[in-house]
Amino acid sequence: MPWTTAIVIVLIALAAPASAEVFTWIDRQGVAHFSDYPPGELPHQQLSLPRPSTVPMSENLQQERRISGIRDEVRDLLAEPGRAQGRGQRAKEAARARVCDGYRDRLARIQSKLRVGYGNDKGNTLRRQRRITSQKLSRECILR
């Protein structure tokens, strides 16, 4: 029984600093001070601080794994084409490069037609084609 009482007293004593008070005041030079004890006769305020938030370690580990997976995906996307790839992958990359080159050529042709100048209807049609082709280029070649 005395051990139980001693343990409870020690635990209460250790918990006391965790709920320490914070005081703030401004001195004569206009400098703001923060402390865990009041400044004495100077006018001061006691701050109430929110409890610290804690995150279970399992959530941290899951988040770390997810971020590592994203980092690996980005690294693979930014890797040099053809590096550490098999024949099938190289063929897919070559086909994708041809499609991307086709989009770029089409954008160049549309842009040259727009420079020539057209009436409203034809110009609007060309601008719509340019927007659609540019979106395809972005989605399939740049952002992929």
N, C-alpha and C positions, 0 to 999 in steps of 0.2 A: 504494500500500500504506500509506504513512503516513497518508493521509486516512481510510482505512477504520479504522485503529487509533484515530485521534483521534475519529472519530464514535462508535465503540464505547465509548470512555472517557467521552465526554460523555453518552451515553445511560445508562450505568451511574450516573454522578454524578447525573443528573436523576431516576433511579428510586429512589435512596436515601431522599429525604424522603417518598416515598409509603408507605414501610414504617416510619414513625416509631413509636417506642414511647410508651406512655402510662403514667404513674405516678400513683398516688393515695395520699394520706396524710391523717391527721387531726391538726390542730395542737392546742396546749394548750387553746385555747378551745372545742374540739369542732367546728371548721369543717372540712369536707371540701374538699380541694384536688385538682385534676387538672392535670397538666402533662406536657410532653414531655421533661422532664429530672427526674432523681431529686432529692429535697429535701436530700440530703447525709446527715447523721447521723441524721435522724428515721426511725423505722420506716415503711416504705412497701411498696406492692404494685405489681407490674407487671401491667397489664391486657392481655388479648389481645382485640382487637376483630375482629369478622368483616369480611370483605371487603365493600366497598360493592356493592350490587346495581345493575346497569345494565339498562336496557330499551332495545332498539333503537328508533330514532326512528320506524320504520315502524309499530310497534305503538302508539306514542303517537298518531300521526296517525289510525290506524284507530279507536282509542278516542275521540278527539276528534270524529271524524265521527259515531260512534254516539251519543255524548252530545248532540251538536248536533241530531241527528235526533229524539231523545227530547224535547229541550227545545222543538223546533218543534212536535211533536205535542201537547205539553202546552199550549203557547201557543194552538194552534188550538182545543183543547178548551175552554180558558178564555175564548176570544174571545166577544164579545157575539153572541147569536143574530141572524142576519139580516145581519150585517156582512160584506161582501165575499163574499156568497153569491148564487148564481143562483136562479131561480124554483124549479127542481127541488129544490134544497137547502132552500129555505125551506118548501116543501111537506112535505118529509121531517121537518123540525124541528117543524112544526105538528102532524103526525100523531104524532110522538113525544111532544109535549107533551100531546096528548089521552090517549094511553096512560098517561102518567105521572099525569095528573090522575085517571084511572080507578082506578089503583092506590091513590092517596091517598084517594079517596072510599071505596073498598072497605075500606081499613084503618080509616078513621073509623067505618064501619058495624060492623065486627067489634069494634072497641074499645068502642063504645057497647053492643053486646050483651054483651060480657064484664063491663061495669060493672053490668049488671042482675043478673047472677049466674045460674049454671046448675049442674046437677049435674056430677059428675065427667066422664061421657062427653061431654056436650054442651060443657062448658067445655074439655075437652082437644081436641075437634074444632075449636072456635073458635081456640084457641091455635095449633094446627097450621096452620089457614088464615091466621092473622095472620103466622106465621113464614114461610110460603111466599110470601105477598103481599109482605111486607117484603123478602125476598130478591130477588124479581123487581124491585121498585122500586129497590133498591140497584144491582142488576146492569145494568138497562136504562136507568135514569134518572140515578142519582147517579155511579156509577163509570164510566160510558160515556165 
